Amino acid sequence: MQKRPTFADIFPLPLEARRLEVFLGNWKVKGTLTFLGKRFEVKGVANFSSVATGWGILVTAKLEIQSLGTYEEADLLAYNRSEKLYHFFAVTNTAAAYDHKGKWLNDDTISFLHEGLQDGKSYKEELEIKVINENQLAIKEKDFLEEQVITTMDVFLERLQNKK
């Protein structure tokens, strides 16, 4: 009797999805945010956990931003093999719900772009995640409204429990 194929047999996890495993874990976040021309200190935590048997990563972050209060974000990061692109769907407590598309620029940096509208004006987010080593990440974000930079964020993530 022939064994029936499973989902794992029909949809084997590709190398492109496995590349995201470097992000898995709990991270301490520290850095700066520039918003409306003012600079603020950022600190908090982020958790990257595997979903859909490794096809994606769920990111939850809770940050304290100096003078502005608590910033919360939930993201779903995954590889779409049909498009051969990565997707980063972000939802925040600052009224954002955006899909970013991206690709690896090299062995250690993945870049994402979202283009759309905000209050009827052209809006763009550029996001870059650099793997410094297995226990450190750097994230840079730039947001544009009508081609003018309105927000930048530069944060450094350190794994809370180092990989062995």
Secondary structure, 3 states (H helix, E strand, C coil): CCCCCCHHHHCCCCHHHHHHHHHCEEEEEEEEEEECCEEEEEEEEEEEEEEHHHCEEEEEEEEEECCCEEEEEEEEEEEECCCCEEEEEEEECCCCEEEEEEEECCCCEEEEEEEEEECCEEEEEEEEEEEEECCEEEEEEEEEECCEEEEEEEEEEEECCCCC
